[in-house]
């Protein structure tokens, strides 16, 4: 199972070692699922003006991501995003593009406003856009 991780899920895992997002990264680390993200998503996490929110240094966050065993795809280019513009919020187009470029079956996100809506989810089938809880339910009947 190949799963593309939104920055929101990585951040949630970073902040809560008991939540579903962290559990998903444990499955990645254990090799039970293939976890993928992109440098574009990682850059959202390690922006200098956001680091203070996490109470960790840039190096700590980079180490956390490396230890998670997530595979990091290069930056998603504007050309790769182009076909998704108009179908989804422009700031989230890189996520669908990245998930499709890396042939993921799932895109996991905590973004209820832009991604976890039926109308959006149906537009990108067979890619399944799910929350961490929904993915855990599929993996282990959580």
JOTARA-V544910 format. One record per residue. N is the residue number from 1. PHI is phi in radians with two decimals (999 if undefined). PSI is psi in radians with two decimals (999 if undefined). Layout:
n->{N N}
phi->{PHI PHI}
psi->{PSI PSI}
This chain:
n->{1 2 3 4 5 6 7 8 9 10 11 12 13 14 15 16 17 18 19 20 21 22 23 24 25 26 27 28 29 30 31 32 33 34 35 36 37 38 39 40 41 42 43 44 45 46 47 48 49 50 51 52 53 54 55 56 57 58 59 60 61 62 63 64 65 66 67 68 69 70 71 72 73 74 75 76 77 78 79 80 81 82 83 84 85 86 87 88 89 90 91 92 93 94 95 96 97 98 99 100 101 102 103 104 105 106 107 108 109 110 111 112 113 114 115 116 117 118 119 120 121 122 123 124 125 126 127 128 129 130 131 132 133 134 135 136 137 138 139 140 141 142}
phi->{999 -1.84 -2.21 -1.69 -1.76 -1.30 -0.97 -1.04 -1.28 -1.14 -1.09 -1.05 -1.15 -1.09 -1.55 -2.41 -1.29 -2.02 -1.56 -1.12 -1.11 -1.13 -1.08 -1.07 -1.17 -1.13 -1.14 -1.12 -1.04 -1.41 1.39 -1.40 -2.39 -1.65 -1.80 -2.32 -2.50 -2.24 -1.10 -1.06 -1.17 -1.09 -1.05 -1.11 -1.35 -1.73 -1.03 -0.95 -1.30 -1.81 -1.00 -1.09 -1.14 -1.64 1.14 -2.37 -1.44 -1.00 -1.10 -1.05 -1.19 -1.06 -1.17 -1.02 -1.14 -1.09 -1.13 -1.22 1.26 -1.11 -1.49 -1.92 -1.34 -1.06 -0.96 -1.45 -1.46 -1.05 -1.08 -1.25 -1.41 -0.81 -1.17 -1.71 -1.14 1.60 -1.68 -2.63 -0.91 -0.97 -1.24 -1.83 -1.04 -1.10 -1.23 -1.15 -1.05 -1.10 -1.09 -1.26 -1.07 -1.69 1.02 -1.43 -1.49 -2.27 -2.08 -1.81 -2.62 -1.92 -1.46 -1.23 -1.25 -1.93 -2.01 -1.57 -2.14 -0.91 -1.06 -1.26 -1.02 -1.24 -1.16 -2.01 -1.01 -1.46 -1.05 -1.76 -1.75 -2.39 -1.48 -0.97 -1.06 -1.10 -1.19 -1.06 -1.06 -1.26 -1.30 -2.23 1.11 -0.90}
psi->{2.18 2.22 2.24 2.22 2.19 2.66 -0.61 -0.63 -0.69 -0.73 -0.79 -0.70 -0.68 -0.66 -0.38 1.75 0.09 0.00 3.05 -0.62 -0.75 -0.70 -0.69 -0.73 -0.52 -0.66 -0.64 -0.87 -0.62 -0.09 0.24 -0.46 2.72 2.06 2.29 2.53 -2.99 2.84 -0.49 -0.82 -0.72 -0.68 -0.55 -0.59 -0.71 0.32 2.38 -0.70 -0.15 -0.31 -0.64 -0.45 -0.49 -0.22 0.44 2.77 2.87 -0.74 -0.71 -0.75 -0.76 -0.68 -0.71 -0.80 -0.77 -0.77 -0.47 -0.31 0.32 2.43 2.29 1.98 2.69 3.08 2.47 2.20 2.82 -0.67 -0.67 -0.50 -0.50 -0.82 -0.25 -0.22 2.39 -0.34 -0.39 2.80 2.33 -0.61 -0.31 -0.09 -0.59 -0.47 -0.82 -0.73 -0.82 -0.74 -0.73 -0.70 -0.58 0.14 0.72 2.59 -0.48 2.58 2.06 2.29 2.81 0.15 1.54 -0.52 -0.72 -0.48 -0.70 0.90 2.47 -0.80 -0.70 -0.79 -0.67 -0.47 -0.45 0.23 2.50 -0.04 2.26 2.12 2.03 2.83 2.87 -0.73 -0.78 -0.70 -0.73 -0.67 -0.66 -0.63 -0.84 0.17 0.56 999}
